[in-house]
Amino acid sequence: MKANTLRHGMNLWPPFLFAGIRIRRISDDFRAVDVELRERFYNRNYVGCHFGGSLFAMTDPFWMLMVMRNLDRSYTVWDRSATIDFLKPGRGTVSARFRLSDEALDEIRGHTADEGDTYLRSFPVDIVNSDGDPIARVTKTLNIRRKPDTRNRIGG
């Protein structure tokens, strides 16, 4: 699926659509994603700032999708865990920018090249307000490994 088609489809996906989450950009090579969340009456919490669940949701699938699309089909990639640190109240439009580097992909390939060990790789992303100040930091840990029939076997 092309990046722009995926972006349009995900923007209509009910968990994003009804939370006010909008994917602004997915690069053609799936190495960059820009997401925003506009403050609305339905995504504010009791004290009038962004609901933490919406902030977390705006970051949820992207690291896994980006890594999956940049490795070949010989890999299995799953979300393993996630944490969110709330740094300050989020108000107005907030955004997150995901960037997947060559170095991260080389590291993954290096740690999964031999016997198919599971590699746990963490990816952080900051959610920032319109002034560029971080309001939350989300860290996703992915479980990455080679599929059994594609692993290099030592000695045969």
Salt bridges, closest charged atoms under 4 A:
ASP34 OD2 - ARG25 NH1 3.69
ASP34 OD1 - ARG99 NH1 2.95
GLU36 OE2 - ARG24 NH2 2.75
GLU36 OE2 - ARG38 NE 3.12
GLU39 OE2 - ARG44 NH1 3.64
ASP60 OD1 - LYS140 NZ 2.71
ASP79 OD2 - LYS140 NZ 3.33
ASP102 OD1 - ARG31 NH1 2.49
ASP106 OD1 - ARG109 NH1 3.62
GLU107 OE2 - ARG121 NE 3.01
GLU115 OE1 - ARG153 NH1 3.73
ASP126 OD1 - ARG137 NE 2.60
ASP133 OD2 - LYS88 NZ 3.82
